[in-house]
């Protein structure tokens, strides 16, 4: 069964536009190039500091493989990670693994 991953980030005050540009123009294309499947990218309507994205993995093994391809890459460590640290409050990041219910349109 597929695994979905919900990631909720707290963006530094006043940095949402910069975050969205970086996320949509660089991070998401990079993650997709490594095999990640994006199901959604959202900003909260009533909270200027909340950003959420949803990814899908076919299995735990695929998730581990994609995590390694993304987060262990030199490009992630030297370029993406430092810039992310300037834009989000990592101490408030929430990551949840989800499995779809039987009637969920996302499977």
Secondary structure as the mmCIF struct_conf table of DSSP 4:
data_model
#
loop_
_struct_conf.conf_type_id
_struct_conf.id
_struct_conf.beg_label_comp_id
_struct_conf.beg_label_asym_id
_struct_conf.beg_label_seq_id
_struct_conf.end_label_comp_id
_struct_conf.end_label_asym_id
_struct_conf.end_label_seq_id
STRN STRN1 UNK A 3 UNK A 10
STRN STRN2 UNK A 11 UNK A 11
HELX_LH_PP_P HELX_LH_PP_P1 UNK A 12 UNK A 12
TURN_TY1_P TURN_TY1_P1 UNK A 13 UNK A 14
HELX_RH_AL_P HELX_RH_AL_P1 UNK A 16 UNK A 22
HELX_RH_PI_P HELX_RH_PI_P1 UNK A 23 UNK A 27
HELX_RH_AL_P HELX_RH_AL_P2 UNK A 28 UNK A 33
TURN_TY1_P TURN_TY1_P2 UNK A 34 UNK A 35
STRN STRN3 UNK A 37 UNK A 43
BEND BEND1 UNK A 45 UNK A 46
TURN_TY1_P TURN_TY1_P3 UNK A 48 UNK A 49
STRN STRN4 UNK A 50 UNK A 57
BEND BEND2 UNK A 58 UNK A 59
HELX_RH_AL_P HELX_RH_AL_P3 UNK A 60 UNK A 71
TURN_TY1_P TURN_TY1_P4 UNK A 72 UNK A 72
BEND BEND3 UNK A 73 UNK A 73
HELX_RH_AL_P HELX_RH_AL_P4 UNK A 74 UNK A 75
HELX_RH_PI_P HELX_RH_PI_P2 UNK A 76 UNK A 80
HELX_RH_AL_P HELX_RH_AL_P5 UNK A 81 UNK A 87
STRN STRN5 UNK A 88 UNK A 88
HELX_RH_3T_P HELX_RH_3T_P1 UNK A 90 UNK A 92
STRN STRN6 UNK A 94 UNK A 98
TURN_TY1_P TURN_TY1_P5 UNK A 102 UNK A 103
BEND BEND4 UNK A 105 UNK A 105
#
